[in-house]
Structure formats: structure tokens, C-alpha cells
């Protein structure tokens, strides 16, 4: 399996610009990774580039289908705080 | 516009002129060489923004750092704040849009790339846009704003195009403070965090600043004022950037609401009050401070405060045939006309200033005169009798320009915020009324625009406008803000001082009242 982009993607282009194998392209509503071209950055970088620059938690999934940047990992906002604001209808 | 009396110009407390924050923040304080370069730049010169228009194109969506006041997810049609944009363009689309706007709005002088990401984290798209525009529209100045991380690598290329102004956002020069503002950066192909990451970012910002100055490129620095985080530190930032050659410092208030989903919004970090912002701007007095920034959207179009972005969507410009050579000729003529008008006004102002000095020397009680629809009050004589230690009062003013109170409360899209003290009235900022979502159901927010406006003006004690309806009147009064329509069509500075005097005579400025809570 290759890396994948979930529907949380905000189409900011950042991953496309840093992908060493040019596996990422703009899709209809979000960016998409060509699974044949994705190498998980093996041989190019120690860490996968798309996951290392993506600003949206949960938008990048690794080759095992796991979220690389889980809730709270990029913004520092506790996930329960987000959940509370969603419950109040604020977010 | 140089129409101050000699007292006001030298007065550390500021001046009474209608469109100026203080003697130090006015572009008149800049050296001639810089003034000449920014005289037709609407964002840098409070005066130029009445004459010239600018636009931003959103070609740079990617970013290489995260700021705690930014949320990359947010994009709402009603939203209007920096870093937010509805339509990201390819360089080709951006060039087409710029040419269309420049042909339709001949006052346009400046094209900026300001995000929604970092323009220099998108070098291919940003520079392709600049390359095409410097070819097709050589008369348009190009502008770029950056967080500075990639800046040192881009200075050489920036200097190749018509870019002679760059804005760098520098919120700290101390990495410990920087680490509280930037949770991560993307550097040398990996995500870095903490003080180490902030140190790299801050060093790159300052190095980029030095390199730009060496190239003769003008640099403005933006700083976001975050109470409890960098507010006490920004004076130091101002000193450092001044020493390194930046010509203007724009300290902006943090915008943070829970519904924006930013770290600061969600965690309840408050923005500064106008009083805190003004105090800080005054404290940075050695530097030229910018006080008229409207914190525009990253895709704003037109004159400041009058966004025409919706007139120039891709769908609308698609069918347009543009003869840019003809448009450029027209633009040159319009600009020459604007400059001729400005020169004429300046000469008359200088003449009036001389008259004013003569008259005040002769001891006249009060001088009030009008030229080109702009009334100028020399109020210093009128202030005698006000105790020097009277507390300052903030007032909001609805105005469509010309230095007059000439707008209905309900029509105002922005308010000018004035501070009245015993030494005079001065402009300390602007606030937009519909800065955020207008409160309809689509955003899940029941608060009306009126309520939001009142909340936004809660640190003002009066609102001066030409007219006001019953409902807002009642609600403003209930919120402790005195509505005032008695000074319609009067010069702002005079009216503000007249209301200040009324407050004083009515006992509202007594010692007991100084504890009036100032809320954000």
C-alpha cells in the first residue's frame, strides 16, 4: 500500500511540492497520491515528506492505513477541546 | 498631508490631524527617498490609500510553518481575515485576473502575493506570477509577504522582478517566545519543533531582512501582538528590526475566536484591546509605526476598505477581452491626474499651514478652515480649561472620508477609533464591522451583526455618526456606549474633542469613573 490522502485535505499543495517521486496530484476535491509512484520516500528521505509538511491532522495515512499526524499532534489543541466545541455547535 | 500646527507636530502625545496616528507613524516622517517609493502604495501610506488601489492574488496556498493564530482548514464565504481566501489561482489565472482588474480599476498600483500560505514556500507559483506580470504589466509594483523561513534563498530572484517592497512577519526575536507561537516548521525535509525550530525560523527572518536591505529592497515588518506571549517583547523586536534597516513596523492585534479553530481561538487566548495596542505602538516610538492596516484578506481587490473581489471571480473575468496597452496608457493618465491633484492639495495645505501659524501667533481663539472638502481644526487653543491629567477616552467614528463625520451608523463597514486626551484627538486604529461571518445560520452562530459591532466597540465610550436608528441607539446605550449624531458633517477631530469636553463637563471623566472596565 502507498501513502494516502483523506478527505480532510484542504488542497494546500504543500505535499505535492515536496514529494520526491512526483506521486501527488490535484484531484477534484482533494489531492491524491498515485499508489504506483509513491515510494514512502524510501531511499530519498528518512521521513515521508507529505506527512512531514501536511498541516492538517488526519489528512495523511501511511502504508498501513494509519493516520500519521493524529489529532492534537500538529496544532497542540487537545482533541477533547475540539470535541467540546463541536458539541456546542461552535466548530 | 502636512497640515499640522507646529505644536502638534512636536507633541509627543500626537497630533489632532484627522488621518494620522502620531508624528512618528506618519509617512511624512520617512526620508524623502523612501517616501517617494511608497507614495502610490495604498498599504504603506495612510494618504495613498485614499487614491490608489491594490489587489492580492492567492497563488501560494502551501506553507512551511505553523502559526498558532492560523487554521489552514478554514474557508468560509463570509470570512474576511488575513490568511483566508476562497479561490486559489494558478499563475496564469492570477495574471489574467490582475490584468483585468488593472484595466477596470485604473487606480491600481500594486499586486501582492500574500498567501493564504507563504508565497516563498511556493516559489514556482509566486515567481511565475511575478515573471509574467513584470513582462505584461511593467507599471504594476509587486509585493510579497513572507514568514521568512525560505526568504534568504529567494532574495536574489525577488530582486529580478519589480519587487521593491517585502513584508516579513516577525513575532519574536527570542526563540523561547517564538516557540510559543510556532508549533513547528518544515526545515531540511523534516518537521521540527520547539525552541530549536523557532531559532532557525527567527535567524532566517533576520538574515532575510538584512539581505533585502543590502539589495535596496524596502522591508516592512508585521508583528502579531499576542497578550501574555509576545506583547512585552515586541518593543525589543521593533528595536532589532529598526537597527537592521526595516522602514516600517506594523503591530497588528491578534484575531482569535473559537469558531476560527485556531490554537489561540480554541484555547481562549484573547486579543489585545485597542488601548493595549496603542500603548505598545507608542512605546515602539523610535520606529515608524503603521497604524492604518486593515488586515485585508489574501485575495482583496480594490481600494482599502472597499473589497471588490467578488466583481473579479474567474467566472466573471473569463469572457473579458483586455487591451492592456490601452489600459496601461489610461492608468498612466489617471495616475498623473492623481499626482497632480495631490501636489495641488499639498501646496494649498502648506499655504494654509503658514496662515495657521500666523493666526495662532496672533493669539486667535480658534482656527477652522476647509480645503478640498477636508476641514482642519486647530483645536489646541480650544482645549484650555481641560485638566492635563484627564483620562483618555476612546470613541468610534463613522466616516466615508474627507475627515468628516458623514456616515450613518448602520451603513458603516468600518469605524475609525479615536483617542481623546486633554492634548487632542488622534486616530489609533480602524475596525471592520463584518470582520467575521455575519452571523447567519450557516455558520451556526446566532449573534447578529449589530451585536457583534457593539461587542467590537465595547472599549469605546461614544460612537459618532451622522445618523443612527432607534434599535442600535438603545442597544449601544444599554452596552454603555453613548450614541451621538449631533456632530454630523463636522470635522472628526473637533467633534471628538467636543464630545470629550461634554463628557468632562458631565462628570463622566471624574476620578470615580476611571475604573470603567475596558474589555476586549
Interface residues (C-beta under 8 A of the other chain):
Chain A: X8 X10 X11 X12 X13 X14 X17 X18 X45 X46 X47 X49 X52 X53 X55 X56 X74 X75 X76 X77 X81 X82 X85 X89 X90 X91
Chain B: X61 X62 X63 X64 X66 X68 X71 X72 X73 X75 X88 X116 X117 X121 X122 X124 X125 X183 X184 X186 X189 X190 X191 X258 X259 X261 X263 X266 X267 X444 X445
